[in-house]
């Protein structure tokens, strides 16, 4: 597990999430630790390194 920092797509605050590089491609929903809105996170790992990351708001 490692901590990844990024900007919340709702409140624009810098937040962090713990990510598990043992799953090569993953999509899940986690709430912002500041504003509590749901964020859809998509992450892709290769050789235990983060090679792709997208954080989207759920209001599409």
RODO-29049 format. One record per residue: residue in three letters; x negated, z, y negated of N, C-alpha, C, O, CB in turn; chain. Coordinates in pm, 1 decimal. Each point is the difference from the previous one (the first is absolute). Glycine has a CB too. Example, Ala and Ser with C-alpha at 12.3 -4.5 7.8 and 13.67 -1.06 7.14 Angstrom:
BEGIN
- ALA|-1319.0|780.0|569.0|89.0|0.0|-119.0|-90.0|0.0|-120.0|-103.6|66.5|1.9|292.8|58.1|115.4|A
- SER|-154.2|-196.6|-222.3|-82.0|6.0|-119.0|77.0|73.0|-109.0|-50.9|16.9|-110.8|-67.5|-231.4|173.6|A
This chain:
BEGIN
- UNK|-84.9|0.0|118.5|84.9|0.0|-118.5|-88.7|0.0|-123.8|-106.2|62.3|-4.1|291.1|60.2|127.6|A
- UNK|-137.3|-194.5|-223.4|-68.5|7.2|-128.3|102.8|-7.4|-112.0|113.0|-43.9|21.0|-320.4|-62.1|77.5|A
- UNK|167.9|148.8|-216.3|89.4|5.0|-114.4|-17.7|-125.3|-84.6|-112.2|-35.8|-35.9|104.4|287.6|36.5|A
- UNK|119.8|-319.0|-33.0|-2.2|-120.2|-82.3|76.3|27.8|-129.2|114.0|46.4|4.2|-129.0|-195.7|201.2|A
- UNK|-47.2|121.3|-320.7|60.8|21.8|-130.4|55.1|-131.1|-54.1|-62.7|-105.0|13.7|-94.2|296.7|-57.9|A
- UNK|275.9|-185.1|-18.1|60.9|-118.7|-59.6|104.1|44.1|-102.1|26.8|119.3|-14.4|-66.6|-254.6|225.6|A
- UNK|98.6|38.6|-282.3|97.2|29.0|-103.8|142.1|-13.9|54.9|32.8|-99.3|65.0|-195.8|20.1|-240.6|A
- UNK|246.3|178.8|149.1|139.8|-3.3|43.5|71.2|-114.9|-70.4|-13.9|-15.0|-121.4|14.1|265.5|162.2|A
- UNK|76.6|-332.8|33.0|71.4|-110.9|-62.7|124.3|42.5|-80.7|67.0|-84.7|-59.0|-150.2|-55.5|245.6|A
- UNK|113.3|268.5|-189.1|112.5|51.2|-79.7|-48.9|71.0|-126.0|34.8|-39.4|-111.3|99.8|64.4|321.4|A
- UNK|-214.5|78.6|-192.7|-39.1|84.9|-113.9|-139.8|-33.2|-53.0|-41.8|53.2|-102.9|186.7|126.9|196.6|A
- UNK|-216.5|-267.4|-24.2|-133.7|-48.1|-39.1|-108.4|107.5|1.4|-110.0|-22.0|-50.8|225.2|-145.2|-87.7|A
- UNK|-84.8|282.8|196.3|-101.9|104.8|15.2|-91.2|-35.2|117.6|42.2|-65.8|95.0|115.3|241.2|-190.9|A
- UNK|-282.5|-130.7|88.1|-90.5|-18.7|113.1|36.2|103.6|106.5|7.5|119.7|-27.5|-194.6|-209.7|-123.1|A
- UNK|209.2|41.3|271.8|32.0|87.8|112.1|-90.9|-36.7|117.4|-75.8|-96.8|-6.6|318.1|121.9|-70.9|A
- UNK|-233.8|52.1|182.9|-80.6|-31.1|117.8|84.6|19.1|125.5|96.9|75.9|1.3|-309.0|-6.1|-121.3|A
- UNK|172.7|-140.2|224.2|63.7|13.7|130.9|-108.1|3.0|105.2|-103.0|-66.2|-13.1|311.8|-52.2|-64.8|A
- UNK|-185.0|196.0|183.1|-90.5|-0.4|114.1|35.0|-119.5|87.9|116.9|-22.8|31.3|-143.1|276.2|-38.7|A
- UNK|-74.7|-328.6|46.5|21.8|-120.0|78.9|-80.0|8.1|128.1|-109.7|55.8|3.5|152.2|-189.5|-211.0|A
- UNK|14.7|76.4|313.9|-60.7|2.2|132.7|-51.8|-139.8|34.9|80.3|-88.5|29.6|73.6|277.4|42.1|A
- UNK|-284.6|-211.0|-74.4|-54.2|-133.2|28.9|5.3|-40.2|147.3|-38.7|-111.8|33.9|-107.8|145.5|-227.7|A
- UNK|193.4|54.6|282.1|6.9|-35.5|142.3|115.7|-96.4|30.2|5.6|-58.1|108.4|-106.2|281.2|-54.1|A
- UNK|192.6|-239.8|-150.2|109.6|-96.7|13.8|-34.4|-118.0|-91.4|4.5|14.7|-122.2|171.8|167.9|176.1|A
- UNK|-210.9|-299.9|2.4|-51.3|-111.7|-80.6|93.4|-50.7|-110.1|-45.6|-30.9|-110.1|-79.7|-31.3|309.9|A
- UNK|254.9|53.4|-171.4|95.1|-47.2|-100.6|121.0|91.3|3.1|58.2|23.0|106.0|-137.9|-263.1|-84.1|A
- UNK|117.9|292.4|-138.2|108.5|96.8|-3.8|83.5|-14.0|-126.8|-51.6|-32.8|-106.8|-87.4|187.6|243.9|A
- UNK|268.3|-129.6|-123.4|92.3|4.1|-112.9|88.0|122.1|19.6|56.6|20.8|107.2|-59.0|-274.9|-137.9|A
- UNK|13.1|333.7|-73.3|82.3|120.7|7.6|44.9|40.1|-139.4|-47.2|-56.1|-98.9|-75.1|131.7|305.6|A
- UNK|212.5|20.2|-215.7|51.3|50.0|-127.0|-42.3|144.8|-15.8|15.3|81.6|90.8|181.7|-240.3|-83.1|A
- UNK|-250.8|188.7|-125.8|-39.0|136.9|-31.6|37.7|27.3|-144.8|-12.1|-88.5|-84.8|-178.6|84.5|253.6|A
- UNK|236.0|124.9|-197.9|41.2|34.7|-136.0|-120.4|28.8|-88.9|-101.2|54.1|44.5|314.8|38.0|46.4|A
- UNK|-199.7|-130.3|-219.4|-103.4|31.7|-99.7|-9.4|151.6|-14.6|102.0|68.7|-6.1|-60.9|-287.6|-117.7|A
- UNK|-162.7|270.4|118.3|-18.3|145.0|-13.5|30.2|49.8|-141.4|8.5|120.8|-21.9|-180.9|-132.6|201.1|A
- UNK|188.9|-80.4|-276.4|30.5|39.0|-137.9|149.2|-15.5|-30.1|65.5|96.1|-40.4|-297.3|-164.6|-28.2|A
- UNK|286.2|-53.5|88.5|139.3|-26.6|-38.9|97.8|0.0|117.8|121.0|-9.0|-21.0|-210.9|-123.9|-167.5|A
- UNK|40.2|142.7|310.4|80.1|9.5|123.5|76.4|-126.7|38.0|84.8|4.7|89.1|-63.7|233.1|-141.0|A
- UNK|-48.7|-350.1|-12.9|63.8|-126.0|37.5|-66.6|-58.3|123.9|-119.2|21.4|22.3|179.9|-63.8|-262.5|A
- UNK|16.7|-32.2|322.3|-55.4|-56.8|123.5|-86.9|-123.1|-27.6|40.3|-90.5|-73.0|159.9|176.5|196.8|A
- UNK|-318.1|-87.7|-65.3|-94.6|-110.7|-16.0|-21.0|-64.8|136.0|-31.0|67.8|98.0|-84.1|46.1|-294.6|A
- UNK|132.2|-246.6|201.9|-29.9|-73.8|122.4|-149.0|-34.9|-2.5|-46.3|-71.8|-88.6|284.8|-23.1|104.0|A
- UNK|-311.0|145.5|80.4|-145.1|-18.8|8.0|-31.6|-95.4|115.3|47.4|19.0|112.1|-89.2|213.2|-208.0|A
- UNK|-37.8|-333.7|67.6|-50.4|-90.1|102.9|-151.9|5.5|-6.9|-59.0|-22.1|-105.8|264.8|-130.6|93.4|A
- UNK|-268.3|182.2|124.9|-145.8|11.8|4.7|-53.6|-77.9|119.2|63.3|-7.1|105.4|-53.2|233.8|-216.4|A
- UNK|-127.4|-284.8|92.2|-66.0|-73.5|107.2|-146.0|45.2|7.7|-70.0|9.5|-100.9|225.9|-209.1|70.0|A
- UNK|-199.0|226.9|153.5|-135.4|48.7|24.2|-75.2|-94.7|92.8|58.8|-58.3|91.1|19.8|294.5|-124.2|A
- UNK|-207.4|-251.2|9.7|-89.7|-71.1|90.9|-125.7|84.5|12.8|-58.8|39.9|-100.6|151.4|-270.3|36.2|A
- UNK|-133.7|257.6|186.3|-119.1|82.5|25.0|6.4|132.8|-75.4|-98.9|44.8|-58.0|-34.3|-253.9|93.1|A
- UNK|251.1|271.0|-33.3|24.4|128.8|-65.9|-17.5|-3.5|-151.6|-18.0|104.7|-62.1|-56.5|2.0|270.8|A
- UNK|79.7|-225.7|-269.3|-6.9|-12.1|-145.0|129.3|-60.6|-51.7|54.9|-91.7|61.2|-305.6|66.7|-52.4|A
- UNK|299.5|76.0|-121.2|120.9|-51.3|-61.7|-30.5|-135.8|-63.5|-83.5|-9.7|-90.0|169.2|245.5|48.1|A
- UNK|-17.6|-340.4|89.1|-23.5|-135.1|-52.3|121.7|-54.8|-74.2|-9.2|-103.4|-66.1|-149.8|63.8|254.2|A
- UNK|272.7|108.0|-177.8|119.7|-41.5|-72.2|90.4|118.5|-23.7|22.3|81.9|89.2|-38.0|-309.6|10.8|A
- UNK|68.4|236.1|-222.7|88.3|112.2|-33.1|100.3|-44.6|-106.0|-37.4|-57.0|-102.5|-144.8|224.8|158.6|A
- UNK|310.9|-140.9|-29.5|105.5|-29.8|-97.1|95.0|119.2|-3.3|40.0|50.8|104.8|-58.4|-303.1|-65.1|A
- UNK|54.6|296.9|-159.9|97.9|106.3|-17.8|113.5|-56.6|-84.9|-20.8|-37.8|-115.3|-156.8|222.0|133.5|A
- UNK|297.2|-189.8|39.2|115.4|-60.6|-68.4|109.7|104.7|-21.7|17.4|92.7|79.1|-71.5|-317.5|24.5|A
- UNK|126.8|206.3|-213.2|117.3|85.7|-16.6|110.9|-55.6|87.7|-3.1|-117.3|37.3|-62.7|180.9|-275.2|A
- UNK|162.2|18.3|270.6|105.9|-37.9|93.1|119.7|-62.6|-71.5|101.3|-28.8|63.9|-175.9|213.0|87.0|A
- UNK|65.0|-205.5|-280.4|109.1|-58.3|-80.2|-21.8|-149.0|-17.4|-25.4|-46.0|-111.3|57.2|263.6|-9.5|A
- UNK|-22.4|-293.4|227.8|-24.3|-144.2|-9.1|126.8|-74.0|-24.4|-1.2|-122.6|-10.5|-191.3|144.5|160.0|A
